[in-house]
Amino acid sequence: MSGITDPIGDMLTRIRNATRVGKRIVEMPSSNIRREVAKILVRRNFVQKFVILDDGKQGTMKLLLKYTDGQPAIQGIQRVSAPGRRDYARATSLPKVMNGLGMAIVSTSKGLLTDYEAREQNIGGEIICKVW
């Protein structure tokens, strides 16, 4: 057990650090919630792809970050809700990140959705993070 109390916060920090130094690949322990966040990042073109490597334990996840003309697709990534401070919002009050250029990832009763998808389905939930 690695002792990480906030696996999503750890994931976002690894991505943020990698984009700052221009790394293309980020490695981290895999988990279901991290896998769901990665799927959304790929679907919204912030990350090229991700793979899960089976190591006999929980597995290792590798993200291939997306760069355009040397600039990372992820300009900023910020944790909103944390284990000690949860942040919930109704569908009508979900944040618009960078006037819609970015996205918020929301944990809903239907799983992880982007703020746009949650608004479209009129579902609120816990705001996990913002990406732009």
N, CA, C and O of each residue as an XYZ file, in Angstrom:
528
protein
N       0.842     -1.188      0.000
C       0.000      0.000      0.000
C       0.881      1.243      0.000
O       1.746      1.400      0.862
N       0.661      2.113     -0.958
C       1.520      3.279     -1.102
C       1.146      4.403     -0.153
O       1.957      5.298      0.087
N      -0.074      4.378      0.396
C      -0.443      5.385      1.368
C      -0.953      6.681      0.766
O      -0.968      7.705      1.448
N      -1.373      6.665     -0.502
C      -1.922      7.871     -1.119
C      -3.358      8.043     -0.635
O      -4.194      7.158     -0.815
N      -3.636      9.196     -0.015
C      -4.987      9.417      0.498
C      -5.913     10.000     -0.572
O      -7.135      9.897     -0.461
N      -5.333     10.609     -1.603
C      -6.132     11.219     -2.663
C      -5.597     10.788     -4.033
O      -4.797     11.503     -4.636
N      -6.040      9.609     -4.532
C      -5.495      9.102     -5.798
C      -5.744     10.030     -6.992
O      -4.911     10.104     -7.896
N      -6.878     10.739     -7.007
C      -7.138     11.650     -8.128
C      -6.210     12.860     -8.047
O      -5.655     13.293     -9.057
N      -6.045     13.401     -6.840
C      -5.123     14.525     -6.650
C      -3.711     14.152     -7.076
O      -3.009     14.948     -7.700
N      -3.299     12.929     -6.735
C      -1.983     12.425     -7.132
C      -1.875     12.349     -8.655
O      -0.866     12.749     -9.236
N      -2.929     11.831     -9.296
C      -2.947     11.707    -10.761
C      -2.813     13.085    -11.425
O      -2.021     13.264    -12.350
N      -3.604     14.057    -10.936
C      -3.580     15.402    -11.517
C      -2.219     16.060    -11.331
O      -1.730     16.745    -12.229
N      -1.607     15.852    -10.166
C      -0.285     16.416     -9.904
C       0.758     15.817    -10.836
O       1.615     16.533    -11.353
N       0.688     14.502    -11.052
C       1.632     13.853    -11.978
C       1.480     14.417    -13.387
O       2.477     14.674    -14.061
N       0.232     14.611    -13.839
C      -0.020     15.167    -15.177
C       0.493     16.605    -15.247
O       1.168     16.979    -16.206
N       0.172     17.410    -14.229
C       0.594     18.814    -14.190
C       2.118     18.918    -14.248
O       2.655     19.716    -15.016
N       2.822     18.109    -13.436
C       4.285     18.137    -13.418
C       4.866     17.723    -14.762
O       5.833     18.321    -15.234
N       4.276     16.694    -15.383
C       4.782     16.208    -16.674
C       4.614     17.263    -17.766
O       5.514     17.455    -18.584
N       3.461     17.954    -17.784
C       3.255     18.974    -18.829
C       4.202     20.155    -18.634
O       4.621     20.784    -19.606
N       4.539     20.456    -17.377
C       5.450     21.583    -17.111
C       6.858     21.324    -17.633
O       7.548     22.254    -18.054
N       7.289     20.056    -17.608
C       8.651     19.752    -18.077
C       8.654     19.128    -19.474
O       9.705     18.721    -19.969
N       7.474     19.051    -20.115
C       7.398     18.566    -21.492
C       7.490     17.061    -21.658
O       7.806     16.577    -22.745
N       7.215     16.305    -20.586
C       7.231     14.841    -20.714
C       6.020     14.376    -21.501
O       4.943     14.961    -21.389
N       6.188     13.329    -22.296
C       5.087     12.816    -23.111
C       4.321     11.688    -22.423
O       3.138     11.479    -22.695
N       4.999     10.959    -21.530
C       4.359      9.799    -20.890
C       4.349      9.984    -19.374
O       5.364     10.335    -18.771
N       3.198      9.744    -18.776
C       3.044      9.808    -17.318
C       2.656      8.421    -16.845
O       1.765      7.786    -17.409
N       3.336      7.953    -15.796
C       3.057      6.624    -15.250
C       2.510      6.768    -13.845
O       2.955      7.623    -13.079
N       1.535      5.921    -13.506
C       0.974      5.942    -12.155
C       0.292      4.618    -11.881
O      -0.026      3.881    -12.814
N       0.058      4.298    -10.593
C      -0.710      3.087    -10.289
C      -2.119      3.227    -10.869
O      -2.668      4.328    -10.905
N      -2.690      2.142    -11.311
C      -4.024      2.171    -11.908
C      -5.092      2.012    -10.832
O      -4.856      1.385     -9.799
N      -6.263      2.581    -11.081
C      -7.437      2.337    -10.238
C      -8.658      2.616    -11.106
O      -8.539      3.230    -12.167
N      -9.821      2.171    -10.666
C     -11.033      2.367    -11.465
C     -11.333      3.837    -11.696
O     -11.670      4.231    -12.812
N     -11.215      4.656    -10.652
C     -11.532      6.081    -10.791
C     -10.528      6.768    -11.704
O     -10.911      7.620    -12.507
N      -9.242      6.413    -11.598
C      -8.223      6.996    -12.482
C      -8.486      6.592    -13.933
O      -8.298      7.391    -14.850
N      -8.922      5.349    -14.133
C      -9.234      4.864    -15.477
C     -10.379      5.677    -16.080
O     -10.333      6.043    -17.254
N     -11.407      5.961    -15.275
C     -12.557      6.736    -15.759
C     -12.164      8.175    -16.097
O     -12.616      8.729    -17.100
N     -11.316      8.779    -15.251
C     -10.826     10.133    -15.527
C     -10.028     10.122    -16.830
O     -10.192     11.011    -17.665
N      -9.164      9.117    -17.007
C      -8.345      9.015    -18.228
C      -9.224      8.865    -19.465
O      -8.929      9.451    -20.506
N     -10.311      8.080    -19.363
C     -11.219      7.903    -20.509
C     -11.811      9.240    -20.940
O     -11.918      9.520    -22.134
N     -12.196     10.066    -19.967
C     -12.760     11.381    -20.281
C     -11.694     12.277    -20.907
O     -11.975     12.991    -21.869
N     -10.472     12.248    -20.370
C      -9.388     13.076    -20.922
C      -9.083     12.695    -22.375
O      -8.783     13.560    -23.197
N      -9.162     11.394    -22.687
C      -8.939     10.927    -24.063
C     -10.112     11.370    -24.945
O      -9.916     11.893    -26.042
N     -11.332     11.150    -24.447
C     -12.540     11.494    -25.220
C     -12.591     12.989    -25.559
O     -13.062     13.364    -26.633
N     -12.111     13.837    -24.653
C     -12.139     15.286    -24.868
C     -10.827     15.829    -25.453
O     -10.596     17.038    -25.449
N      -9.969     14.928    -25.955
C      -8.727     15.303    -26.641
C      -7.703     16.052    -25.793
O      -6.954     16.873    -26.321
N      -7.658     15.786    -24.498
C      -6.610     16.359    -23.664
C      -5.429     15.388    -23.571
O      -4.298     15.801    -23.316
N      -5.698     14.102    -23.778
C      -4.674     13.057    -23.711
C      -4.835     12.202    -24.962
O      -5.960     11.927    -25.380
N      -3.706     11.772    -25.575
C      -3.796     10.962    -26.789
C      -4.384      9.586    -26.507
O      -5.352      9.177    -27.148
N      -3.797      8.870    -25.543
C      -4.330      7.556    -25.181
C      -3.736      7.120    -23.853
O      -2.799      7.732    -23.342
N      -4.300      6.049    -23.304
C      -3.736      5.490    -22.082
C      -3.793      3.971    -22.176
O      -4.655      3.403    -22.847
N      -2.856      3.330    -21.488
C      -2.837      1.868    -21.442
C      -2.675      1.435    -19.990
O      -2.082      2.140    -19.173
N      -3.217      0.256    -19.690
C      -3.070     -0.332    -18.361
C      -2.133     -1.535    -18.510
O      -2.408     -2.449    -19.286
N      -1.038     -1.529    -17.769
C      -0.102     -2.646    -17.792
C      -0.359     -3.499    -16.559
O      -0.360     -2.986    -15.440
N      -0.574     -4.780    -16.749
C      -0.859     -5.686    -15.636
C       0.453     -6.077    -14.968
O       1.337     -6.649    -15.606
N       0.572     -5.767    -13.689
C       1.789     -6.122    -12.959
C       1.501     -7.159    -11.869
O       2.312     -7.360    -10.965
N       0.331     -7.818    -11.964
C      -0.024     -8.825    -10.977
C      -0.691     -8.233     -9.741
O      -1.314     -8.955     -8.963
N      -0.561     -6.911     -9.557
C      -1.223     -6.239     -8.430
C      -2.351     -5.384     -9.006
O      -3.244     -5.903     -9.676
N      -2.312     -4.080     -8.747
C      -3.391     -3.218     -9.242
C      -3.160     -2.750    -10.678
O      -4.075     -2.230    -11.317
N      -1.965     -2.931    -11.175
C      -1.663     -2.512    -12.537
C      -1.070     -1.114    -12.559
O      -1.208     -0.344    -11.608
N      -0.404     -0.801    -13.672
C       0.184      0.515    -13.863
C      -0.496      1.158    -15.064
O      -0.690      0.517    -16.097
N      -0.849      2.412    -14.922
C      -1.477      3.140    -16.027
C      -0.461      4.099    -16.622
O       0.219      4.828    -15.900
N      -0.364      4.091    -17.955
C       0.514      5.027    -18.656
C      -0.355      5.916    -19.531
O      -1.146      5.426    -20.337
N      -0.204      7.227    -19.366
C      -0.921      8.195    -20.194
C       0.037      8.774    -21.218
O       1.158      9.150    -20.873
N      -0.386      8.850    -22.471
C       0.392      9.518    -23.513
C      -0.209     10.906    -23.672
O      -1.301     11.065    -24.218
N       0.521     11.913    -23.188
C       0.013     13.282    -23.217
C       0.028     13.838    -24.626
O       0.855     13.454    -25.453
N      -0.892     14.743    -24.887
C      -1.028     15.337    -26.220
C      -0.345     16.700    -26.250
O      -0.552     17.528    -25.363
N       0.459     16.921    -27.265
C       1.129     18.208    -27.469
C       0.836     18.696    -28.880
O       0.784     17.899    -29.817
N       0.643     20.011    -29.040
C       0.456     20.621    -30.354
C       1.477     21.748    -30.472
O       1.467     22.679    -29.666
N       2.345     21.672    -31.455
C       3.413     22.660    -31.645
C       4.206     22.897    -30.361
O       4.545     24.031    -30.025
N       4.493     21.812    -29.655
C       5.280     21.901    -28.427
C       4.497     22.346    -27.201
O       5.036     22.355    -26.094
N       3.229     22.716    -27.384
C       2.393     23.147    -26.259
C       1.507     21.999    -25.795
O       0.877     21.339    -26.622
N       1.444     21.747    -24.485
C       0.577     20.661    -24.004
C      -0.896     21.005    -24.218
O      -1.294     22.163    -24.090
N      -1.700     19.996    -24.544
C      -3.143     20.192    -24.693
C      -3.733     20.601    -23.351
O      -4.697     21.364    -23.300
N      -3.155     20.096    -22.264
C      -3.607     20.457    -20.917
C      -2.816     21.678    -20.460
O      -1.650     21.568    -20.082
N      -3.462     22.841    -20.498
C      -2.818     24.076    -20.043
C      -2.911     24.207    -18.523
O      -2.050     24.813    -17.885
N      -3.962     23.631    -17.960
C      -4.134     23.670    -16.514
C      -5.026     22.534    -16.064
O      -5.940     22.134    -16.786
N      -4.771     22.013    -14.885
C      -5.593     20.938    -14.338
C      -5.635     21.163    -12.828
O      -4.596     21.285    -12.180
N      -6.857     21.216    -12.273
C      -7.009     21.634    -10.884
C      -8.002     20.734    -10.161
O      -9.085     20.455    -10.675
N      -7.634     20.286     -8.978
C      -8.519     19.486     -8.126
C      -9.545     20.424     -7.512
O      -9.179     21.491     -7.020
N     -10.819     20.054     -7.529
C     -11.852     20.883     -6.915
C     -12.283     20.240     -5.604
O     -12.077     20.809     -4.532
N     -12.878     19.061     -5.687
C     -13.332     18.340     -4.505
C     -12.173     17.504     -3.978
O     -11.485     16.841     -4.755
N     -11.953     17.528     -2.680
C     -10.872     16.741     -2.090
C     -11.449     15.880     -0.968
O     -12.557     16.144     -0.502
N     -10.719     14.857     -0.525
C     -11.267     13.979      0.518
C     -11.764     14.725      1.757
O     -12.765     14.324      2.351
N     -11.090     15.791      2.154
C     -11.517     16.526      3.342
C     -12.516     17.631      3.059
O     -13.119     18.173      3.985
N     -12.699     17.972      1.789
C     -13.561     19.091      1.424
C     -14.268     18.769      0.111
O     -13.764     19.055     -0.975
N     -15.419     18.181      0.237
C     -16.185     17.794     -0.953
C     -16.921     19.003     -1.515
O     -17.392     19.858     -0.765
N     -17.017     19.067     -2.836
C     -17.683     20.184     -3.492
C     -18.752     19.636     -4.439
O     -18.436     19.037     -5.467
N     -20.009     19.847     -4.083
C     -21.126     19.335     -4.891
C     -21.835     20.483     -5.590
O     -21.813     21.618     -5.115
N     -22.468     20.182     -6.727
C     -23.243     21.204     -7.436
C     -24.432     20.559     -8.126
O     -24.375     19.407     -8.557
N     -25.508     21.325     -8.222
C     -26.664     20.885     -9.007
C     -26.326     21.046    -10.483
O     -25.376     21.743    -10.838
N     -27.102     20.402    -11.332
C     -26.879     20.488    -12.780
C     -26.901     21.944    -13.238
O     -26.130     22.333    -14.115
N     -27.779     22.745    -12.649
C     -27.918     24.147    -13.075
C     -26.763     25.027    -12.599
O     -26.542     26.103    -13.153
N     -26.023     24.583    -11.579
C     -24.942     25.435    -11.065
C     -23.556     24.830    -11.274
O     -22.605     25.207    -10.588
N     -23.435     23.886    -12.224
C     -22.115     23.323    -12.538
C     -21.253     24.419    -13.158
O     -21.754     25.234    -13.933
N     -19.958     24.446    -12.825
C     -19.100     25.527    -13.339
C     -18.841     25.391    -14.840
O     -18.752     24.287    -15.378
N     -18.723     26.545    -15.495
C     -18.269     26.577    -16.888
C     -16.781     26.936    -16.813
O     -16.422     28.015    -16.340
N     -15.933     26.038    -17.275
C     -14.486     26.243    -17.179
C     -14.004     26.994    -18.418
O     -14.219     26.550    -19.546
N     -13.355     28.126    -18.198
C     -12.829     28.962    -19.293
C     -13.914     29.212    -20.356
O     -13.669     29.052    -21.551
N     -15.094     29.600    -19.909
C     -16.227     29.869    -20.813
C     -16.529     28.710    -21.751
O     -16.919     28.925    -22.898
N     -16.352     27.483    -21.270
C     -16.673     26.318    -22.080
C     -15.496     25.751    -22.863
O     -15.628     24.698    -23.486
N     -14.354     26.422    -22.844
C     -13.168     25.898    -23.545
C     -12.562     24.738    -22.757
O     -11.993     23.811    -23.335
N     -12.690     24.800    -21.452
C     -12.222     23.714    -20.597
C     -13.400     22.851    -20.185
O     -14.492     22.959    -20.743
N     -13.168     22.000    -19.206
C     -14.269     21.152    -18.728
C     -14.066     20.847    -17.249
O     -12.956     20.902    -16.719
N     -15.178     20.525    -16.611
C     -15.114     20.010    -15.249
C     -15.496     18.535    -15.341
O     -16.354     18.166    -16.143
N     -14.871     17.695    -14.532
C     -15.257     16.288    -14.454
C     -16.091     16.133    -13.191
O     -15.663     16.492    -12.094
N     -17.295     15.587    -13.369
C     -18.263     15.501    -12.280
C     -18.586     14.039    -12.000
O     -18.843     13.264    -12.922
N     -18.571     13.665    -10.715
C     -18.960     12.317    -10.318
C     -20.466     12.335    -10.048
O     -20.928     12.985     -9.111
N     -21.226     11.614    -10.878
C     -22.682     11.618    -10.771
C     -23.188     10.211    -10.473
O     -22.411      9.262    -10.367
N     -24.500     10.099    -10.341
C     -25.108      8.782    -10.135
C     -24.960      7.911    -11.385
O     -25.135      6.694    -11.311
N     -24.640      8.519    -12.529
C     -24.431      7.780    -13.779
C     -22.950      7.577    -14.080
O     -22.587      7.229    -15.203
N     -22.093      7.792    -13.084
C     -20.653      7.656    -13.291
C     -20.008      9.010    -13.536
O     -20.640     10.047    -13.330
N     -18.753      9.008    -13.974
C     -18.056     10.266    -14.233
C     -18.511     10.840    -15.563
O     -18.544     10.139    -16.575
N     -18.861     12.119    -15.554
C     -19.287     12.825    -16.769
C     -18.576     14.166    -16.816
O     -18.067     14.647    -15.804
N     -18.544     14.771    -18.014
C     -18.054     16.149    -18.108
C     -19.191     17.057    -17.650
O     -20.345     16.633    -17.587
N     -18.859     18.311    -17.330
C     -19.893     19.259    -16.892
C     -20.967     19.409    -17.971
O     -22.152     19.531    -17.658
N     -20.551     19.400    -19.239
C     -21.489     19.546    -20.354
C     -22.478     18.376    -20.391
O     -23.685     18.576    -20.528
N     -21.946     17.146    -20.265
C     -22.803     15.948    -20.293
C     -23.754     15.934    -19.097
O     -24.924     15.575    -19.230
N     -23.243     16.327    -17.926
C     -24.087     16.341    -16.727
C     -25.210     17.367    -16.865
O     -26.349     17.105    -16.478
N     -24.881     18.540    -17.419
C     -25.895     19.580    -17.640
C     -26.940     19.077    -18.629
O     -28.139     19.274    -18.435
N     -26.467     18.419    -19.699
C     -27.356     17.898    -20.742
C     -28.340     16.875    -20.168
O     -29.505     16.836    -20.561
N     -27.857     16.045    -19.232
C     -28.703     15.005    -18.626
C     -29.387     15.496    -17.350
O     -30.105     14.745    -16.689
N     -29.152     16.778    -17.012
C     -29.741     17.408    -15.827
C     -29.409     16.639    -14.537
O     -30.282     16.375    -13.711
N     -28.126     16.291    -14.390
C     -27.661     15.580    -13.196
C     -26.572     16.423    -12.532
O     -25.653     16.910    -13.191
N     -26.694     16.581    -11.229
C     -25.632     17.237    -10.471
C     -24.716     16.180     -9.891
O     -24.902     14.989    -10.137
N     -23.729     16.610     -9.123
C     -22.831     15.654     -8.488
C     -21.638     16.334     -7.874
O     -21.615     17.552     -7.694
N     -20.641     15.526     -7.554
C     -19.413     16.050     -6.955
C     -18.459     16.503     -8.050
O     -18.151     15.742     -8.967
N     -17.994     17.739     -7.951
C     -17.059     18.274     -8.951
C     -15.669     17.765     -8.587
O     -15.087     18.176     -7.582
N     -15.141     16.859     -9.424
C     -13.857     16.211     -9.151
C     -12.691     17.153     -9.477
O     -11.830     17.400     -8.632
N     -12.673     17.677    -10.715
C     -11.579     18.535    -11.132
C     -11.982     19.380    -12.325
O     -13.023     19.166    -12.945
N     -11.112     20.360    -12.631
C     -11.289     21.199    -13.819
C     -10.052     21.025    -14.704
O      -8.930     20.919    -14.209
N     -10.275     20.997    -16.010
C      -9.183     20.842    -16.974
C      -9.376     21.887    -18.068
O     -10.490     22.084    -18.555
N      -8.294     22.552    -18.450
C      -8.356     23.500    -19.568
C      -7.051     23.541    -20.312
O      -6.918     24.284    -21.285
